[in-house]
Amino acid sequence: MTLDFTCQKCEGTFELEADDLIDGTEKLVCPHCDNTASAAMVDDFTSAITELRTQIAKLAKKFQVSMTIETEDVEEELEDEDEEDDEDEDDLDLDDEDEDEEDDYEDEDLEDDR
């Protein structure tokens, strides 16, 4: 599997074989400007590629798979997920306010009993 990269720093393009990246014989470094990703980022990426290949191999029993993933597509998904996370956090804040109001009522009940 060949991976095509475009450097965000210099806009240079280059290719790497997934196998070479996974086994460590190639590094994810732009050959034009030496821009590089962190070791943790590369480790996560190679793990994801390895898992993707495993799942495609399983699907190959039923389907032939060909795919193209564009960075812009993934960025849009991440933005959508971030918006959903923000909405979820807002919902959590509302729940906390409800609990605070319940605590206030309990305190008032205690004061009335005295």
C-alpha positions as CSV (number, residue, x, y, z in Angstrom):
1,M,0.0,0.0,0.0
2,T,1.5,3.3,-1.1
3,L,0.8,6.4,1.0
4,D,1.0,9.8,-0.6
5,F,1.9,12.8,1.6
6,T,1.9,16.5,1.0
7,C,4.0,18.5,3.5
8,Q,2.0,21.3,5.2
9,K,5.3,23.3,5.7
10,C,6.7,23.3,2.2
11,E,3.9,21.8,0.2
12,G,6.3,19.2,-1.3
13,T,4.9,15.8,-2.1
14,F,6.3,12.3,-1.4
15,E,5.3,8.7,-1.2
16,L,6.0,6.0,1.3
17,E,5.2,2.3,1.3
18,A,3.0,1.4,4.3
19,D,5.1,-1.7,5.0
20,D,8.3,0.3,5.2
21,L,6.7,2.8,7.6
22,I,5.2,0.1,9.8
23,D,8.5,-1.9,10.0
24,G,10.5,1.3,10.6
25,T,12.7,1.0,7.6
26,E,11.3,4.4,6.4
27,K,10.7,7.5,8.6
28,L,7.8,9.9,8.1
29,V,10.0,12.9,7.1
30,C,9.5,15.3,4.3
31,P,12.5,14.8,1.9
32,H,12.2,18.4,0.8
33,C,12.4,20.3,4.1
34,D,12.9,17.6,6.8
35,N,9.5,18.4,8.4
36,T,8.6,15.4,10.7
37,A,5.8,14.1,12.9
38,S,6.4,13.2,16.5
39,A,7.2,9.6,17.3
40,A,4.0,9.2,19.2
41,M,2.0,10.5,16.2
42,V,3.8,8.1,13.8
43,D,3.3,5.2,16.2
44,D,-0.5,5.9,16.4
45,F,-0.6,6.3,12.6
46,T,1.2,3.0,11.9
47,S,-1.0,1.2,14.4
48,A,-4.1,2.5,12.7
49,I,-2.8,1.5,9.3
50,T,-2.0,-2.0,10.6
51,E,-5.5,-2.4,12.0
52,L,-7.0,-1.1,8.8
53,R,-5.1,-3.6,6.7
54,T,-6.2,-6.4,9.1
55,Q,-9.9,-5.4,8.7
56,I,-9.5,-5.1,4.9
57,A,-8.0,-8.5,4.7
58,K,-11.1,-9.9,6.6
59,L,-13.4,-8.0,4.2
60,A,-11.5,-9.4,1.2
61,K,-13.3,-12.7,1.6
62,K,-16.5,-10.9,0.5
63,F,-15.5,-7.7,-1.1
64,Q,-12.6,-6.1,-3.0
65,V,-11.7,-2.8,-1.3
66,S,-10.1,0.3,-2.8
67,M,-10.1,3.6,-0.9
68,T,-8.8,7.1,-0.9
69,I,-8.8,9.2,2.2
70,E,-8.3,12.9,1.9
71,T,-7.2,15.0,4.9
72,E,-10.0,17.5,4.2
73,D,-12.6,14.7,4.7
74,V,-11.1,13.7,8.0
75,E,-10.9,17.3,9.2
76,E,-14.6,17.8,8.5
77,E,-15.5,14.7,10.5
78,L,-13.3,15.9,13.4
79,E,-15.0,19.3,13.3
80,D,-18.4,17.6,13.4
81,E,-17.3,15.4,16.3
82,D,-16.0,18.5,18.2
83,E,-19.3,20.2,17.7
84,E,-21.1,17.2,19.1
85,D,-18.8,17.0,22.0
86,D,-19.4,20.7,22.8
87,E,-23.2,20.0,22.7
88,D,-22.7,17.1,25.0
89,E,-20.7,19.2,27.4
90,D,-23.5,21.8,27.4
91,D,-26.0,19.1,28.3
92,L,-23.8,18.0,31.2
93,D,-23.7,21.6,32.4
94,L,-27.5,21.7,32.5
95,D,-27.6,18.5,34.5
96,D,-25.2,20.0,37.0
97,E,-27.4,23.1,37.4
98,D,-30.4,20.8,38.0
99,E,-28.6,19.0,40.8
100,D,-27.6,22.3,42.4
101,E,-31.2,23.4,42.4
102,E,-32.2,20.1,44.0
103,D,-29.6,20.7,46.7
104,D,-31.0,24.2,47.3
105,Y,-34.5,22.7,47.8
106,E,-33.1,20.1,50.2
107,D,-31.4,22.8,52.2
108,E,-34.6,24.9,52.4
109,D,-36.5,21.8,53.6
110,L,-34.0,21.3,56.4
111,E,-34.3,24.9,57.5
112,D,-38.1,24.6,57.5
113,D,-37.9,21.6,59.8
114,R,-35.9,23.5,62.4
